Amino acid sequence: MTEKKHNLGEWVGKYTNDLYSWAIHKVTDPELAKDLVQDTFLAAAEKLTSFKGDSSPKTWLISILNYKIIDVYRKKVNNPVEKDDQTLSNFFDVNGTWYHSKKPADWHHEEKNLLDDDEFQKILKECLDALPEQWIMCVKLKYLMNKKGEDICQELELAPTNYWQIIHRAKLQLRECVEVNWFQD
């Protein structure tokens, strides 16, 4: 390995923006994203001698950053979701049948892919941010970081039943919020 490949100062200048973009995409909090990037470089400085060059420096730094992001989520998730029959009773009757007014609407949107629409993305983000913190973390890990349920349970120290309950309730709340704020005028 040449000295240049292990020049952390050069890496800071070269990769900070990329790391920040990745972090802000995953945590959506600018200050937290900056802290995560800084923590990533501090961890890299401590482990620099262990970098063997099997991957690019950027890939190695992103890997460290991903662990930092997971640590943030792990620290925030301490308590299981309390049994909240109120959440489910908003959507289903005692027999488990959808209330007519709460049945999922048909989301066929022919003009374009909804995720390509900036206004739709804004509403989706607002709906996501309205969820309880623990639910947000589970949804982001599952759908934004494409983690498997068993990995999320392990990383956040959640029981599988609690995790699936969180995902189910979060999807119900997100669907309703999007339908009310996007599809209904």
Buried (B, 14 or more C-beta within 10 A) or exposed (E): EEEEEBBBEEBBEEBBEBBBEBBBEBBBEEEBBBBBBBBBBEBBEEEEEEBEEEEEBBEBBBEBBBEBBBEBBBEEBEEBBEEEEEBBEBBEEEEEEEEEEBEEEEEEEEEEEBEEBEEBEEBBEEBBEEBBEBBBBBBBBBBEBEBEBEBBBEBBEBEEEBBBBBBEBBBBBBBBBBBEBBEEE
